[in-house]
Amino acid sequence: MPSDSIAITGLGAISACGNNTDETLHNFSKGARSAGKVSLFKTELDYPVFEVKGFSQENKFMMRTIVLSFCAVKEALQEARLEGKLGDFRVGICLGTTVASQLNDTDFYSAYRDKGSAPMDSVNRYLKSNLAGCIAEFLNLRPKLCATIVNACSSGTDAIGAGLSWLRNNYCDIVIAGGADELNRVPYDGFSALSVMSKTLCAPFDRDRLGLNLGEGSGVVILERASLRGKNNFKLNLCGYGLAADAYHLTAPRPDGSGLENALSQALNEANIYVKDVDFINAHGTATHDNDLVEGSVLARVFGSKIKFLSTKGFTGHTLGGAGGLEAVFTCLGLREGWVPNSAGFENIDEKIGIAPVKERTRVSGKYAISTSLAFGGNNSALVFSRN
């Protein structure tokens, strides 16, 4: 196993908070939240969503998730100075999604139900829309390893964790990792049926939280062994990953939070650091009652009452399979820039949780930060990042 540290050399993000990382930082700084009525599909429901605006989908045959991921990958490769140079290396592509793994064209189902047949365009589009495979094709690349992770709302986090493993086991030189998902009527109706969506803007960890808002987007990181391209002033590293399953309930987290605590312990051990070394945490923070209660209680128990933490879903909505990728990028931006935004939507501390996220733009000066994900199926994931 190589002894190299694993550097993060490129970041790419697109969401309702910005179509790139610069726009995202600008809107973070202003505390700007861009949510409204969904325009991408017809619905009688009136839950607000965080929809990407100013974004042109030129190829209508591709799923929107694929095109969103192209934007994030392109930005990340530009920052890493790897555009047109990937052919010189053993490259892995590992991306997470949920919506893009579904044949989710409701018009197709309606036509088939009503007429007994339907045009197969949506089926063909689905069969050609493997996320990691499409990125490889987009880059005209034959990757050493190529995988699409479908693990509910931790998919993007788990994809980055898998990429870390590939590099540490010397399967690849460079890994393109992250997640992406689009707004779609299937999860919109599904989360409504679960009664976990709010008709007002979400308020993660707030005493009066009413539920989540859905969003869309993609977040991608470029990972590589730090020695790969000679001496470089890399500012960020990926240090550890932890994964643990609750084995408790299909949609609810284990009330004692032991699965999340186990994932955090694994990530800290792999990073070879202690709890006291962690400067801040970008929490999953969906603004649902159960998630925030369990997650917040675990953070208080493990890291103590003084830990700085936030949820960036108040700026992006819950982007499902894209959340882990986006929030990894946001965590890295916090380390690189030396500040994190307010935890948008939060006003009042929930005494059952006992700790509160940051309410304003906050300086962060430590070396290590964590991003967490809690998913349906009881999956808990955590990543540890550092700055040099």
Buried (B, 14 or more C-beta within 10 A) or exposed (E): EBEBBBBBBBBBBBBBBBBBBEBBBEBBEEEBBBBEEBEBEEBEEEBBBBBBEEBEBEEEEBBBBBBBBBBBBBBBBBBBEBEEEBEEBBBBBBBBBBBBBBEBBBBBBEBEEEEEEBEEEBEEBBEBBBBBBBBBEBBEBEBBBBBBBBBBBBBBBBBBBBBBBBBBEEBBBBBBBBBBBBBBBBBBBEBBEEEBBBEBBBBBBBBEBBBBBBBBBBBBBBBBBBEBBEEEEBBBBBBBBBBBBBEBEEEBBBEBBBBBBBBBBBBBEBBEBEEEBBBBBBBBBBBBBBBBBBBBBBBBEBBEEEBBBBBBBBBBBBBBBBBBBBBBBBBBBBBBBEBBBBBBBBEEBBEEBEBBBBEEEBEBEBBBBBBBBBBBBBBBBBBBBBBE
